[in-house]
Amino acid sequence: MALRPYIVGNWKMNGTRSMLSEARAIDRSSQRLMKVEVAIAPPYTLIHPVHREAEQIGVGAQDCHAEPDGAHTGDISATMVADAGAKFVILGHSERRQEHGEGDDLIRAKCAAALDAGLKLIVCCGESEKLRDAGKAEKFVTGQLKATLPEALDETSERLSVAYEPIWAIGTGRAATVEDIAAMHAAIRKLLVDRYGEEEGGAVRILYGGSVKAENAREILETENVGGALVGGASLTAEGFLGIVAAAAELQDT
Ligand code: PEP
């Protein structure tokens, strides 16, 4: 059975306790839109407070360390975010790759640590504009996923989501075209089926991320092989985010 569309807000390095009212509003409205799975990944400092507020939405982390504990000043482990209430973790986001030099090997190790801690994964991939212009986007993105995704995992389709986020579309207001999204998601689906089999690989949700907002959510979400959205800027207010959740819910009714 197909999983519900998955709409995930990535708050990045935004939010102090004053933003809990947005989380509360998102949570309360999501209770009326049960056909959609809604989640927020706030900064570490807000994971527990959002978890305490949330009755309906899922709460996750934006990263974790590859080790469960130890001498890693300033770092946070998968066990710690799970203890704070996180149910999933976003790994391999292009901002982590660019700003912290994270490579595929480290991301694969973080995936293993997160699974050991009982977390679900959202594994990100996406090409630069230069690679797209050179016609190398698909090869690059599938290469990233081959190198980072676990070889096998229990209940794959429940535990894993993939987020395709072209770097040039993140925070630019310039989302990828539905044609480009459809082509990339088809390539990712093939990889998932090859790795996890028809049933499990066929059911993994492939989220699109990159300048999704209420205005373009419907056309993106109705594209083949799009199982949801990873949303940055538009997830910072309940109004902006709920417009996207509502678009996903409407599509479930059609
Ligand atoms: C993101 O960085 O995960 C993202 C999709 O950002 P935005 O929606 O702001 O483009």
Residues whose N, C-alpha, C, O or C-beta is under 5 A from the ligand:
A	BS01	PEP	N10 A169 I170 G171 T172 G209 G210 S211 V212 L230 V231 G232 G233 A234
